[in-house]
Amino acid sequence: MKFSFQHRAFYCYLGMSLWIFFLITVVYKYISVGEETSAVKVSPNEYISKSDAKFRRIYLKACNPADNIVRGSEGAVDNDAWLLQGILVLTRHGDRGPLTHLKGGDKLPCDTEPVSTLLKSYEEFVTNASSSGRAWWVSGPGPFHNFPSLPPRGAATRCALGQLTPSGLLQMLTVGNILREAYSEKLGAENMELSGKKETSVAYTTRYRRTFQSLQALSWGSTGGAAAAREAHSVAFCFRDCACNALHVLARKINSQLKNRLESHPAIKDLIIKLSKVLFESQEHTDADVVRDALLAYICHEAPLPCVKKSKKTHTKDKLSLHKKQRKYHNINMASRNLLEVDIDTLNMELDYINNHLDFNNEIGRKARDIIGKYYDSKDKKAPLDFDAQMEREKLIYYQQRYLDNTDGYEDVVIVKKNLDADFNFPNDARMDTDFDEDYKEPTPENTEDFCIQKEHVMSLFAYLEWSYKQEMKNLHNRKKGLLLAYGLIHNIVQNMIRMISENKPKYVIYSGHDKTLQALILALGLNSYQHYNIQYASRMIFEVYRKRDLRDEFKFTKRKAIAQDFYFRVVYNGEDVTNKLSFCRNKQNVIMKVIDPTDDMKMYNTYLCPIENIVRFIHDDYFSGFNVSNFKDACSIYGNDKHVF
């Protein structure tokens, strides 16, 4: 028995030893394989997939396609406990063409019509309303008289500058549908009608086609009809509180900081310059936001990113084009040479004609006067001039006549001028060349290397801008600028809220604006997230005003009239409840409630209601506390002084 027990123990120890050895061998081999694979570069396919995923996120975030616009927390309040009094909606217009001329911009597919029954239905509505003439919302006198209700179409306007696109139209129709779904039943469809016949609704828009068309699409999507638009005379919707000298001082300081910020990132600056050379027609832009806007024309319409491909053949063609222009004026130059053979006395006899026909008061004449300088400033204009002065006069007459009669452009005048200067060889040519160079500069020789914009370039630029937006959100000057810009708008919003409480109207207010409109408002409201500051196309911010349904007296158990403490509001930005993030609503006075997600019955989340007294107190008492003044006029006068230290 003893021997048998020892024998089994021996084999047990042996088996355990073999098993441990096996484990050590496998682990060692696994580690070595891992080290080898870690040294291997990621395969191109994996790299492209990761790049495409990041690029896709940029597309969804910046372009906000209609499929990406869904209902969020709009109207998500306990209807049994709260009665909706009204809503105020601020939007940015939908997708548009670039704001700067692009190389080949007329070939971008901005006018491609999305496959959508909603868009087709709206186009049919506009067409039917315009069949007998102009639609009623643009037929009457006013700032929007004869405005087109649909974006431009056709090969000549494929990507019209700053114009709304069919995709942008569909975005606003989608936002309108969300508003109808969330609020139509609670407010009453008749109270949301924007025809101007009822006092329960009002619509404001800036005098831009893209905001006007966005408003009409939003109105049709939410009410089934068009809107009688009222003009807002400022992008900021400042109404009566617009003029402010401090804004200019703050803008200069902010622009200086933006420039310094870019200078501290030379790699990004070089990238922006390279992208600018590929994107723009006329000149380079070193503003990252301008380049971003140009790139969105490609990204949002899923067009291939542009390239600049140069070859010797193309370069030679450019040279031939220049020689062709020079030959164009060869006969003129030969005629000019004959001026050298003209007798000086003959030229003096023609001075009366020259003085009578050369207008020095128009734009070209002023340029001419600057060029001839001391000769024209002579007290005796009819006195005989020396040879140099007469030649200057003759050239000047030719320049002016050539500029006025020829529509080829100022470049032709400069070429003629340079050729004449070479032929006449005047001693003051250096001064004249300097004067012309201030207004016209020949393009510098371009890089002969091919350069194509890649997705990595786009991601680098957008990453820099994301970081830059974070800095802007922290910038004290930028926040003060936002407060001053948004004061008129917030004041109007609060006034409409008070009317909703006291007069039970309006029920539905729309402000159709721009990204600058929402950026200033976001800064003024004290929102701290850069994601809120980066405004997408068709972004929406909604102020919802509520009243308690139960108005019973706590002691007498009888109904009573509503008082200020019974009214609350909430703010929903692109479907997200941001009420508790407002600078004047971060306290224990907020009402917190759990609600069911309107789009998913299985999800629940917290939503907030802020006392309406908070925003009233904010606009009247606390708005200018950071300026150490009590009103808009004083804030603008103090910070309007350039010598003031911020």
C-alpha positions as CSV (number, residue, x, y, z in Angstrom):
1,M,0.0,0.0,0.0
2,K,2.8,2.3,0.9
3,F,4.6,1.6,-2.4
4,S,1.5,2.0,-4.4
5,F,0.8,5.4,-2.8
6,Q,4.3,6.6,-3.6
7,H,4.0,5.5,-7.2
8,R,0.8,7.4,-7.8
9,A,2.3,10.6,-6.2
10,F,5.3,10.3,-8.5
11,Y,3.2,10.1,-11.6
12,C,1.0,13.0,-10.4
13,Y,4.1,15.2,-9.9
14,L,5.4,14.2,-13.3
15,G,2.1,15.1,-15.0
16,M,1.9,18.4,-13.3
17,S,5.5,19.2,-14.3
18,L,4.7,18.4,-18.0
19,W,1.6,20.5,-17.9
20,I,3.4,23.5,-16.5
21,F,6.2,23.1,-19.1
22,F,3.6,23.0,-21.8
23,L,1.9,26.2,-20.6
24,I,5.2,28.0,-20.4
25,T,6.1,27.0,-23.9
26,V,2.7,28.1,-25.3
27,V,2.8,31.5,-23.5
28,Y,6.4,32.1,-24.6
29,K,5.5,31.3,-28.2
30,Y,2.4,33.6,-28.0
31,I,4.5,36.5,-26.7
32,S,7.1,36.1,-29.4
33,V,4.4,36.0,-32.1
34,G,2.8,39.1,-30.6
35,E,6.1,41.0,-30.7
36,E,6.6,40.0,-34.3
37,T,3.2,41.1,-35.3
38,S,3.5,44.4,-33.4
39,A,6.6,45.3,-35.5
40,V,4.6,44.7,-38.7
41,K,2.9,47.8,-40.2
42,V,-0.8,47.9,-40.4
43,S,-2.1,46.7,-43.7
44,P,-3.3,49.3,-46.2
45,N,-6.8,48.0,-46.1
46,E,-7.0,48.4,-42.3
47,Y,-5.6,51.9,-42.6
48,I,-8.1,52.9,-45.2
49,S,-11.0,51.5,-43.2
50,K,-10.0,53.5,-40.1
51,S,-9.4,56.6,-42.1
52,D,-12.8,56.2,-43.8
53,A,-14.5,55.8,-40.4
54,K,-13.0,59.0,-39.1
55,F,-13.9,60.8,-42.4
56,R,-17.4,59.5,-42.1
57,R,-17.7,61.0,-38.7
58,I,-16.6,64.3,-40.0
59,Y,-19.2,64.1,-42.8
60,L,-22.0,63.3,-40.4
61,K,-21.0,65.9,-37.9
62,A,-20.3,68.8,-40.3
63,C,-22.8,68.1,-43.1
64,N,-25.7,66.8,-41.0
65,P,-27.4,64.9,-43.9
66,A,-31.2,64.7,-43.7
67,D,-31.0,61.0,-42.8
68,N,-29.0,62.0,-39.7
69,I,-31.6,64.5,-38.5
70,V,-34.0,62.7,-36.1
71,R,-36.2,63.7,-33.2
72,G,-34.6,63.8,-29.8
73,S,-35.8,65.4,-26.6
74,E,-38.2,67.8,-28.3
75,G,-41.5,67.9,-26.3
76,A,-40.4,65.1,-23.9
77,V,-42.2,66.4,-20.8
78,D,-44.9,64.8,-18.7
79,N,-48.1,66.0,-20.4
80,D,-50.2,65.2,-17.4
81,A,-48.4,67.6,-15.2
82,W,-47.3,70.3,-17.6
83,L,-49.1,72.4,-20.3
84,L,-47.1,73.6,-23.3
85,Q,-47.6,77.4,-23.7
86,G,-45.4,78.0,-26.8
87,I,-42.1,77.4,-28.5
88,L,-39.4,79.6,-30.0
89,V,-37.3,78.0,-32.7
90,L,-33.9,79.2,-33.9
91,T,-32.4,77.5,-36.9
92,R,-29.4,77.6,-39.1
93,H,-30.1,77.4,-42.8
94,G,-29.6,74.1,-44.6
95,D,-26.7,72.9,-46.8
96,R,-25.5,75.6,-49.2
97,G,-22.8,76.3,-51.8
98,P,-19.4,77.7,-50.8
99,L,-19.0,81.4,-49.9
100,T,-15.8,81.7,-52.0
101,H,-15.1,81.1,-55.7
102,L,-13.6,77.6,-56.1
103,K,-11.6,76.1,-58.9
104,G,-14.1,74.0,-60.8
105,G,-16.9,75.0,-58.4
106,D,-19.4,75.1,-61.2
107,K,-18.8,71.4,-61.7
108,L,-19.6,70.3,-58.2
109,P,-22.9,68.3,-57.9
110,C,-24.5,70.7,-55.5
111,D,-27.8,70.7,-57.4
112,T,-28.2,66.9,-57.3
113,E,-31.7,66.2,-56.1
114,P,-31.9,63.7,-53.2
115,V,-34.3,60.8,-53.6
116,S,-37.1,61.9,-51.3
117,T,-40.9,61.9,-51.6
118,L,-40.9,64.7,-49.0
119,L,-38.8,67.0,-51.2
120,K,-40.8,66.1,-54.3
121,S,-44.1,66.9,-52.5
122,Y,-42.7,70.3,-51.4
123,E,-41.6,71.1,-54.9
124,E,-45.0,70.3,-56.2
125,F,-46.5,72.5,-53.6
126,V,-44.4,75.5,-54.6
127,T,-45.0,74.8,-58.3
128,N,-48.8,74.7,-57.9
129,A,-48.7,77.8,-55.8
130,S,-46.7,79.6,-58.5
131,S,-48.6,78.2,-61.5
132,S,-50.8,81.3,-61.9
133,G,-48.0,83.8,-61.3
134,R,-45.9,84.3,-58.2
135,A,-46.5,82.5,-55.0
136,W,-48.4,84.6,-52.4
137,W,-45.4,84.7,-50.0
138,V,-43.2,86.5,-52.5
139,S,-45.8,88.3,-54.6
140,G,-46.5,91.2,-52.3
141,P,-44.3,94.3,-51.7
142,G,-41.6,93.9,-49.1
143,P,-38.0,92.8,-48.6
144,F,-38.6,89.3,-50.0
145,H,-40.6,90.4,-53.1
146,N,-40.0,88.0,-56.0
147,F,-37.5,85.9,-54.0
148,P,-37.2,82.4,-55.5
149,S,-38.7,79.7,-53.3
150,L,-36.5,76.9,-54.6
151,P,-32.8,76.6,-55.0
152,P,-31.3,77.4,-58.4
153,R,-30.9,74.6,-60.9
154,G,-29.0,74.1,-64.1
155,A,-25.4,73.5,-65.3
156,A,-24.5,77.2,-64.9
157,T,-25.5,77.2,-61.2
158,R,-24.5,73.7,-60.1
159,C,-22.8,75.1,-57.0
160,A,-24.0,78.7,-56.8
161,L,-22.2,80.8,-54.2
162,G,-24.0,80.8,-50.9
163,Q,-27.2,79.4,-52.3
164,L,-29.3,76.8,-50.7
165,T,-29.0,73.3,-52.3
166,P,-31.8,70.7,-52.7
167,S,-30.0,68.8,-49.9
168,G,-30.4,71.8,-47.7
169,L,-34.0,72.1,-48.6
170,L,-34.6,68.5,-47.5
171,Q,-32.8,69.1,-44.2
172,M,-35.1,71.9,-43.3
173,L,-38.2,69.9,-44.4
174,T,-37.0,67.2,-42.1
175,V,-36.6,69.6,-39.2
176,G,-40.1,70.9,-39.9
177,N,-41.5,67.4,-39.7
178,I,-39.8,67.0,-36.3
179,L,-41.5,70.1,-35.0
180,R,-44.9,69.0,-36.3
181,E,-44.5,65.6,-34.7
182,A,-43.4,67.0,-31.4
183,Y,-45.6,70.1,-31.0
184,S,-48.5,70.2,-33.4
185,E,-50.9,68.2,-31.2
186,K,-49.9,70.1,-28.0
187,L,-50.1,73.6,-29.4
188,G,-52.8,73.0,-32.0
189,A,-52.1,72.9,-35.7
190,E,-54.1,76.1,-36.2
191,N,-51.9,78.0,-33.8
192,M,-48.7,77.0,-35.7
193,E,-49.9,78.5,-39.0
194,L,-47.4,81.1,-40.3
195,S,-49.5,82.7,-43.0
196,G,-49.6,86.0,-41.0
197,K,-53.3,86.0,-40.6
198,K,-53.1,85.0,-36.9
199,E,-51.3,86.5,-34.0
200,T,-50.4,83.1,-32.6
201,S,-47.3,82.7,-34.8
202,V,-44.5,84.8,-36.2
203,A,-41.5,84.1,-38.4
204,Y,-38.3,86.1,-38.8
205,T,-35.5,85.6,-41.3
206,T,-32.5,87.5,-42.6
207,R,-32.5,88.9,-46.1
208,Y,-30.7,86.1,-47.6
209,R,-32.2,83.6,-50.1
210,R,-30.8,80.6,-48.2
211,T,-32.5,81.7,-44.9
212,F,-35.7,82.7,-46.6
213,Q,-35.9,79.4,-48.5
214,S,-35.0,77.5,-45.3
215,L,-37.8,79.2,-43.5
216,Q,-40.4,78.3,-46.2
217,A,-39.3,74.7,-46.2
218,L,-39.4,74.6,-42.3
219,S,-42.8,76.1,-42.3
220,W,-44.2,73.7,-44.9
221,G,-42.7,70.7,-43.0
222,S,-44.2,71.8,-39.7
223,T,-47.6,73.3,-40.8
224,G,-48.2,72.3,-44.4
225,G,-48.1,75.9,-45.5
226,A,-45.7,78.8,-46.3
227,A,-44.7,81.6,-44.0
228,A,-45.3,85.3,-44.1
229,A,-41.7,86.3,-43.3
230,R,-40.6,89.3,-41.3
231,E,-37.2,90.7,-42.1
232,A,-34.4,90.7,-39.4
233,H,-32.0,93.4,-40.3
234,S,-29.0,91.7,-38.8
235,V,-27.5,88.2,-38.8
236,A,-27.5,88.4,-35.0
237,F,-31.3,89.3,-34.9
238,C,-30.4,92.2,-32.7
239,F,-33.6,94.1,-33.5
240,R,-33.3,97.5,-31.6
241,D,-30.0,96.7,-29.9
242,C,-27.5,96.6,-32.7
243,A,-25.0,99.5,-32.8
244,C,-22.1,98.7,-30.5
245,N,-18.6,100.1,-30.9
246,A,-17.2,97.5,-28.5
247,L,-17.8,94.8,-31.0
248,H,-15.2,96.2,-33.4
249,V,-12.6,96.3,-30.6
250,L,-13.4,92.8,-29.5
251,A,-13.3,91.5,-33.1
252,R,-9.8,92.9,-33.6
253,K,-8.5,91.3,-30.5
254,I,-10.1,87.9,-31.3
255,N,-8.8,88.0,-34.9
256,S,-5.3,88.8,-33.5
257,Q,-5.5,85.8,-31.2
258,L,-6.7,83.6,-34.0
259,K,-3.8,84.6,-36.1
260,N,-1.3,84.0,-33.3
261,R,-2.9,80.6,-32.6
262,L,-2.3,79.6,-36.2
263,E,1.2,81.0,-36.2
264,S,2.0,78.7,-33.3
265,H,1.1,75.7,-35.5
266,P,3.3,76.2,-38.6
267,A,2.5,72.7,-40.0
268,I,-1.2,73.5,-40.0
269,K,-0.5,76.9,-41.5
270,D,1.5,75.3,-44.3
271,L,-1.3,72.8,-44.9
272,I,-3.9,75.5,-45.1
273,I,-1.8,77.4,-47.7
274,K,-1.4,74.2,-49.8
275,L,-5.1,73.5,-49.6
276,S,-5.9,77.1,-50.4
277,K,-3.9,76.9,-53.6
278,V,-5.8,73.9,-54.7
279,L,-9.3,75.1,-53.7
280,F,-9.6,78.8,-54.6
281,E,-9.5,80.6,-57.9
282,S,-8.2,84.0,-57.2
283,Q,-6.1,84.2,-54.0
284,E,-4.8,82.2,-51.1
285,H,-6.7,82.2,-47.8
286,T,-5.0,81.5,-44.6
287,D,-8.2,81.5,-42.6
288,A,-8.8,77.9,-41.4
289,D,-12.6,78.4,-41.3
290,V,-12.7,79.7,-44.9
291,V,-10.8,76.6,-46.1
292,R,-13.1,74.4,-44.1
293,D,-16.1,76.0,-45.7
294,A,-14.6,75.3,-49.1
295,L,-13.9,71.7,-48.3
296,L,-17.5,71.2,-47.2
297,A,-18.6,71.8,-50.7
298,Y,-16.8,68.6,-51.7
299,I,-17.4,66.6,-48.5
300,C,-21.1,67.3,-48.1
301,H,-21.9,66.5,-51.7
302,E,-19.7,63.4,-51.8
303,A,-17.5,64.8,-54.6
304,P,-13.9,63.6,-55.1
305,L,-11.4,65.9,-53.3
306,P,-9.7,68.2,-55.8
307,C,-6.2,67.9,-57.2
308,V,-3.8,70.3,-58.9
309,K,-1.9,68.4,-61.6
310,K,0.7,70.3,-63.6
311,S,2.8,69.3,-66.5
312,K,5.3,70.9,-68.9
313,K,2.6,71.0,-71.6
314,T,0.2,73.0,-69.4
315,H,3.0,75.3,-68.4
316,T,4.0,75.9,-72.0
317,K,0.4,76.6,-72.8
318,D,0.3,79.4,-70.2
319,K,3.4,80.9,-71.6
320,L,1.9,80.9,-75.1
321,S,-1.2,82.6,-73.8
322,L,0.9,85.4,-72.4
323,H,2.8,85.7,-75.7
324,K,-0.5,85.8,-77.5
325,K,-1.6,88.8,-75.4
326,Q,1.7,90.5,-76.0
327,R,1.3,90.0,-79.8
328,K,-2.2,91.4,-79.5
329,Y,-0.7,94.7,-78.6
330,H,2.3,94.6,-81.0
331,N,0.8,97.0,-83.5
332,I,-0.2,99.3,-80.6
333,N,3.4,99.3,-79.3
334,M,4.7,100.1,-82.8
335,A,2.4,103.0,-83.0
336,S,3.5,104.2,-79.6
337,R,7.1,104.1,-80.8
338,N,6.2,106.6,-83.5
339,L,5.4,109.1,-80.7
340,L,9.2,109.5,-80.4
341,E,9.3,111.0,-83.9
342,V,6.6,113.6,-83.1
343,D,7.8,117.1,-82.7
344,I,7.6,118.4,-79.1
345,D,5.8,121.6,-80.3
346,T,3.1,119.4,-81.9
347,L,2.6,117.6,-78.6
348,N,2.3,120.9,-76.7
349,M,-0.5,122.0,-79.1
350,E,-2.4,118.9,-78.1
351,L,-2.3,119.6,-74.4
352,D,-5.6,121.5,-74.5
353,Y,-7.3,118.5,-75.9
354,I,-5.7,116.2,-73.3
355,N,-6.7,118.4,-70.4
356,N,-10.3,118.7,-71.6
357,H,-10.8,114.9,-72.2
358,L,-8.8,113.4,-69.4
359,D,-11.2,113.1,-66.4
360,F,-9.1,113.0,-63.2
361,N,-12.0,112.7,-60.9
362,N,-13.1,109.2,-61.8
363,E,-11.4,106.0,-60.6
364,I,-9.1,105.6,-63.5
365,G,-8.4,109.3,-63.5
366,R,-7.3,109.2,-59.9
367,K,-5.0,106.4,-60.7
368,A,-3.7,108.5,-63.6
369,R,-3.2,111.5,-61.4
370,D,-1.2,109.5,-58.9
371,I,1.0,108.2,-61.8
372,I,1.9,111.5,-63.4
373,G,2.4,113.0,-59.9
374,K,4.4,116.2,-60.1
375,Y,3.6,116.9,-63.7
376,Y,-0.2,117.1,-63.1
377,D,0.3,119.1,-59.9
378,S,2.0,121.9,-61.9
379,K,0.3,125.2,-61.4
380,D,0.3,126.0,-65.0
381,K,-1.2,123.0,-66.6
382,K,-1.1,124.5,-70.1
383,A,2.6,125.3,-69.9
384,P,4.9,123.4,-72.3
385,L,6.0,120.2,-70.7
386,D,9.3,118.5,-71.1
387,F,9.6,115.4,-73.2
388,D,9.3,113.0,-70.3
389,A,6.1,114.7,-69.0
390,Q,4.5,114.6,-72.5
391,M,5.3,110.9,-72.9
392,E,3.7,110.3,-69.5
393,R,0.6,112.2,-70.6
394,E,0.3,110.2,-73.9
395,K,0.7,106.9,-72.1
396,L,-1.9,108.0,-69.6
397,I,-4.5,108.9,-72.2
398,Y,-4.0,105.5,-73.8
399,Y,-4.3,103.7,-70.4
400,Q,-7.5,105.4,-69.6
401,Q,-9.1,104.9,-73.0
402,R,-7.9,101.3,-73.1
403,Y,-9.4,100.6,-69.7
404,L,-12.8,102.2,-70.5
405,D,-13.2,100.7,-74.0
406,N,-12.0,97.1,-73.3
407,T,-13.7,94.6,-71.0
408,D,-10.8,92.1,-71.1
409,G,-9.7,93.3,-67.7
410,Y,-7.1,95.3,-65.9
411,E,-4.4,92.7,-66.7
412,D,-4.4,93.8,-70.3
413,V,-3.8,97.4,-69.3
414,V,-0.9,96.4,-67.2
415,I,0.7,94.4,-70.0
416,V,0.3,97.4,-72.4
417,K,1.8,99.6,-69.7
418,K,4.8,97.4,-69.2
419,N,5.4,97.1,-72.9
420,L,5.2,100.9,-73.4
421,D,7.5,101.4,-70.5
422,A,10.1,99.1,-72.0
423,D,9.8,100.9,-75.4
424,F,10.0,104.4,-74.0
425,N,12.5,103.6,-71.2
426,F,11.5,106.5,-69.0
427,P,13.7,107.5,-66.1
428,N,10.8,107.4,-63.6
429,D,9.6,103.9,-64.7
430,A,10.6,102.5,-61.3
431,R,8.2,104.8,-59.5
432,M,5.4,104.0,-61.9
433,D,5.9,100.3,-61.6
434,T,5.7,100.6,-57.8
435,D,2.4,102.4,-58.1
436,F,0.9,99.8,-60.3
437,D,2.2,96.9,-58.3
438,E,0.2,98.2,-55.3
439,D,-3.0,97.5,-57.2
440,Y,-1.9,94.6,-59.4
441,K,0.6,91.9,-58.9
442,E,1.4,89.2,-61.4
443,P,0.9,85.7,-60.0
444,T,4.0,84.2,-58.6
445,P,5.2,81.0,-60.3
446,E,3.3,78.1,-59.0
447,N,4.7,74.8,-57.8
448,T,5.1,72.4,-60.6
449,E,4.5,69.4,-58.4
450,D,1.2,67.6,-58.3
451,F,-0.8,68.0,-55.1
452,C,-4.0,66.2,-54.2
453,I,-6.1,66.9,-51.1
454,Q,-6.3,63.7,-49.1
455,K,-8.7,62.6,-46.4
456,E,-5.7,62.8,-43.9
457,H,-5.4,66.6,-44.8
458,V,-9.1,67.1,-44.1
459,M,-8.9,65.2,-40.8
460,S,-5.8,67.2,-39.7
461,L,-7.6,70.5,-40.5
462,F,-10.8,69.5,-38.7
463,A,-8.8,68.3,-35.7
464,Y,-7.0,71.7,-35.5
465,L,-10.4,73.5,-35.7
466,E,-11.8,71.3,-33.0
467,W,-9.0,72.4,-30.7
468,S,-9.4,76.0,-31.8
469,Y,-13.1,76.0,-31.0
470,K,-12.3,74.8,-27.5
471,Q,-10.0,77.8,-27.1
472,E,-12.7,80.1,-28.4
473,M,-15.1,78.8,-25.9
474,K,-12.7,79.7,-23.1
475,N,-11.8,83.1,-24.6
476,L,-13.1,85.9,-22.4
477,H,-13.2,88.4,-25.3
478,N,-15.2,85.9,-27.4
479,R,-17.7,85.4,-24.6
480,K,-18.1,89.1,-24.2
481,K,-18.6,89.5,-28.0
482,G,-21.2,86.8,-27.9
483,L,-23.1,88.6,-25.1
484,L,-23.2,91.9,-27.0
485,L,-24.2,90.3,-30.3
486,A,-26.9,88.1,-28.8
487,Y,-28.4,90.7,-26.4
488,G,-31.1,91.9,-28.8
489,L,-32.1,88.3,-29.7
490,I,-32.3,87.1,-26.1
491,H,-34.2,90.2,-25.2
492,N,-36.7,89.5,-27.9
493,I,-37.0,85.8,-26.8
494,V,-37.7,86.8,-23.2
495,Q,-40.3,89.4,-24.4
496,N,-42.1,86.6,-26.4
497,M,-41.9,84.3,-23.4
498,I,-43.6,86.9,-21.2
499,R,-46.3,87.4,-23.8
500,M,-46.8,83.6,-23.9
501,I,-47.4,83.8,-20.1
502,S,-49.5,86.9,-19.9
503,E,-51.4,87.0,-23.3
504,N,-51.2,83.3,-24.2
505,K,-49.7,84.2,-27.6
506,P,-47.7,83.8,-29.7
507,K,-47.6,80.1,-29.7
508,Y,-45.0,79.5,-32.4
509,V,-42.0,81.8,-33.2
510,I,-39.3,81.0,-35.7
511,Y,-35.9,82.8,-36.3
512,S,-34.3,81.5,-39.5
513,G,-30.6,82.5,-39.2
514,H,-27.0,81.5,-39.6
515,D,-24.2,79.8,-37.8
516,K,-23.1,83.1,-36.4
517,T,-26.6,83.6,-34.9
518,L,-26.4,80.4,-32.9
519,Q,-22.7,80.8,-32.0
520,A,-23.4,84.2,-30.3
521,L,-26.5,82.8,-28.6
522,I,-24.6,79.7,-27.3
523,L,-21.8,81.9,-25.8
524,A,-24.4,84.2,-24.2
525,L,-26.3,81.4,-22.6
526,G,-23.1,80.0,-21.1
527,L,-22.9,76.7,-22.8
528,N,-19.4,75.4,-22.4
529,S,-19.1,72.5,-25.0
530,Y,-17.3,73.2,-28.2
531,Q,-19.6,70.6,-29.8
532,H,-22.4,73.1,-29.3
533,Y,-20.3,75.9,-30.8
534,N,-19.5,74.0,-34.0
535,I,-22.8,74.7,-35.8
536,Q,-24.0,72.2,-38.3
537,Y,-26.3,72.8,-41.3
538,A,-29.9,72.8,-40.3
539,S,-29.1,73.0,-36.5
540,R,-32.0,73.9,-34.3
541,M,-32.4,75.4,-30.8
542,I,-35.8,75.3,-29.3
543,F,-37.1,77.2,-26.2
544,E,-40.2,75.4,-24.8
545,V,-42.4,77.4,-22.3
546,Y,-44.5,75.3,-19.9
547,R,-47.1,76.0,-17.2
548,K,-48.1,73.7,-14.3
549,R,-51.5,72.1,-15.0
550,D,-52.5,71.8,-11.4
551,L,-53.3,75.3,-10.2
552,R,-55.1,74.4,-7.0
553,D,-54.5,76.3,-3.8
554,E,-52.6,74.2,-1.3
555,F,-54.7,75.2,1.6
556,K,-58.2,75.9,0.1
557,F,-58.0,73.1,-2.5
558,T,-59.6,75.4,-5.1
559,K,-58.4,76.5,-8.5
560,R,-56.4,79.7,-8.6
561,K,-54.9,81.9,-11.3
562,A,-51.4,81.2,-12.6
563,I,-48.5,83.1,-11.1
564,A,-44.9,83.6,-12.3
565,Q,-43.7,80.7,-10.2
566,D,-46.0,78.3,-12.2
567,F,-44.1,78.8,-15.5
568,Y,-40.9,77.0,-16.5
569,F,-38.9,76.6,-19.7
570,R,-36.4,74.2,-21.2
571,V,-33.9,74.5,-24.0
572,V,-33.4,71.6,-26.5
573,Y,-30.4,71.9,-28.9
574,N,-30.3,69.4,-31.8
575,G,-32.5,67.0,-29.8
576,E,-30.4,67.3,-26.6
577,D,-31.8,68.8,-23.5
578,V,-29.2,71.5,-22.4
579,T,-31.4,73.3,-19.8
580,N,-29.2,72.3,-16.8
581,K,-26.1,73.5,-18.7
582,L,-27.3,77.1,-19.0
583,S,-25.3,79.5,-16.8
584,F,-28.5,80.8,-15.0
585,C,-30.2,77.3,-14.6
586,R,-27.5,75.4,-12.8
587,N,-29.1,75.3,-9.4
588,K,-31.5,73.2,-7.3
589,Q,-34.5,75.2,-8.5
590,N,-34.7,73.1,-11.7
591,V,-37.5,70.5,-11.9
592,I,-36.0,67.1,-12.7
593,M,-38.2,64.4,-14.2
594,K,-37.7,61.0,-15.8
595,V,-39.3,60.8,-19.3
596,I,-39.5,58.1,-21.9
597,D,-37.6,58.6,-25.1
598,P,-40.1,59.7,-27.8
599,T,-38.4,57.5,-30.4
600,D,-37.7,54.5,-28.2
601,D,-40.1,53.3,-25.5
602,M,-37.4,51.2,-23.8
603,K,-35.2,54.2,-23.0
604,M,-35.7,56.7,-20.1
605,Y,-33.6,59.7,-19.2
606,N,-33.7,62.8,-17.0
607,T,-35.0,66.1,-18.4
608,Y,-35.1,69.5,-16.7
609,L,-37.3,72.5,-16.4
610,C,-35.9,75.9,-15.3
611,P,-38.0,78.6,-13.7
612,I,-38.8,81.3,-16.2
613,E,-37.9,83.8,-13.5
614,N,-34.3,82.8,-14.0
615,I,-34.0,83.9,-17.6
616,V,-36.0,87.1,-16.9
617,R,-33.6,88.0,-14.0
618,F,-30.6,87.1,-16.2
619,I,-31.6,89.5,-19.0
620,H,-32.6,92.3,-16.7
621,D,-30.1,92.1,-13.8
622,D,-27.2,89.8,-14.5
623,Y,-26.5,90.0,-18.2
624,F,-23.9,92.8,-18.1
625,S,-22.4,91.9,-14.7
626,G,-19.2,90.8,-16.5
627,F,-18.9,94.3,-18.0
628,N,-19.4,95.9,-14.6
629,V,-22.3,97.9,-16.0
630,S,-26.1,97.5,-16.0
631,N,-27.2,98.1,-19.6
632,F,-26.3,97.5,-23.2
633,K,-25.4,101.2,-24.0
634,D,-22.9,101.4,-21.2
635,A,-21.3,98.1,-22.1
636,C,-20.8,99.2,-25.7
637,S,-19.4,102.7,-24.7
638,I,-16.9,101.3,-22.2
639,Y,-15.5,98.7,-24.4
640,G,-15.8,100.8,-27.5
641,N,-12.7,102.8,-26.4
642,D,-9.5,101.3,-27.9
643,K,-7.5,102.5,-24.9
644,H,-9.6,100.4,-22.5
645,V,-7.7,97.5,-21.0
646,F,-9.6,94.2,-21.1
